[in-house]
Amino acid sequence: MNFLTIPLQAAQQAAPTAGAGGMWIMILLLFGVMYFFMIRPQRKQQKELEAFRSSLKKGDKVVTTGGIYGTVDEITDRTVLIKVDGDVKLRVDKNSIVKDYTSAQ
């Protein structure tokens, strides 16, 4: 036997009885932290984006996920017709609209 393995063997024998409850507490604590720092803010952001998309109206200045800036010309259930420049109009999916840039200018 080596002097370094004796403390390891003693720790392995004591670990199943003493550390099982603490391990479950640490796992639950880890999931709690993940929920409050990752999942909850993401859900809040998703709800805000859904509210923004449902409140779109004609004349709003918007940006798509592809970086196309335009003005809303027509809205249907699933699509939005965006006036890009002059007579150029694009029909895009409503889910591709990500933000309103009216206040930025």
C-alpha positions in Angstrom: 0.0 0.0 0.0 1.0 3.5 -0.8 0.6 6.3 1.7 -1.3 8.3 -1.0 -4.0 5.7 -1.6 -4.9 5.3 2.1 -6.8 8.7 2.3 -8.5 7.9 -1.1 -9.8 4.6 0.2 -11.1 6.1 3.4 -12.9 8.9 1.4 -14.5 6.3 -1.0 -15.8 4.3 2.0 -17.3 7.3 3.7 -18.7 9.0 0.5 -21.8 6.9 -0.2 -23.3 7.5 3.2 -22.4 11.1 3.8 -22.4 12.8 0.4 -25.5 11.5 -1.3 -27.9 14.1 0.2 -25.4 16.9 -0.5 -25.0 15.8 -4.1 -28.8 16.1 -4.8 -28.9 19.6 -3.2 -26.0 20.7 -5.5 -27.8 19.3 -8.6 -31.1 21.1 -7.6 -29.2 24.3 -6.9 -27.5 24.0 -10.3 -30.8 23.6 -12.1 -32.2 26.6 -10.2 -29.4 28.8 -11.2 -29.7 27.7 -14.8 -33.4 28.5 -14.7 -33.0 32.0 -13.3 -30.0 33.0 -15.5 -30.8 31.3 -18.8 -34.3 29.9 -19.3 -36.4 32.7 -17.6 -34.8 35.7 -19.4 -35.1 33.8 -22.7 -38.8 33.2 -22.2 -39.4 36.8 -21.3 -37.6 38.0 -24.4 -39.7 35.5 -26.5 -42.9 36.9 -25.1 -41.9 40.5 -25.8 -41.0 39.5 -29.4 -44.4 37.8 -29.9 -46.2 40.9 -28.4 -44.3 43.1 -30.8 -45.2 41.0 -33.9 -48.8 40.9 -32.9 -48.9 44.7 -32.5 -47.5 45.5 -36.0 -49.5 48.0 -38.0 -49.2 49.7 -41.3 -46.5 52.4 -41.4 -44.2 50.8 -38.8 -40.5 50.8 -39.7 -39.1 47.3 -39.1 -35.9 45.2 -39.6 -36.0 41.5 -40.7 -33.6 38.8 -39.5 -31.8 39.2 -42.8 -31.1 42.8 -42.1 -33.6 44.3 -44.5 -35.0 47.6 -43.4 -38.5 48.6 -44.6 -41.9 50.0 -43.8 -44.9 47.8 -43.2 -47.4 48.1 -46.0 -49.8 45.2 -45.5 -50.2 42.5 -42.7 -51.9 39.1 -43.0 -52.0 36.3 -40.5 -48.6 34.8 -41.4 -46.9 37.3 -43.7 -46.0 41.0 -43.9 -45.6 43.1 -47.0 -42.7 45.4 -46.5 -42.0 48.5 -48.7 -38.2 48.6 -49.1 -37.5 51.4 -51.6 -39.6 53.2 -54.0 -42.0 50.6 -55.6 -40.0 47.6 -54.3 -42.1 45.5 -51.9 -41.1 42.2 -50.2 -43.5 39.7 -48.7 -41.8 38.1 -45.6 -42.9 35.7 -42.9 -44.1 37.5 -39.8 -41.6 35.5 -37.7 -38.7 37.1 -39.6 -39.5 40.6 -38.2 -37.2 41.2 -35.2 -37.4 44.9 -34.2 -38.9 48.3 -34.8 -36.4 51.0 -35.7 -38.8 54.0 -35.7 -37.4 55.3 -32.4 -33.8 54.8 -33.5 -33.9 57.5 -36.2 
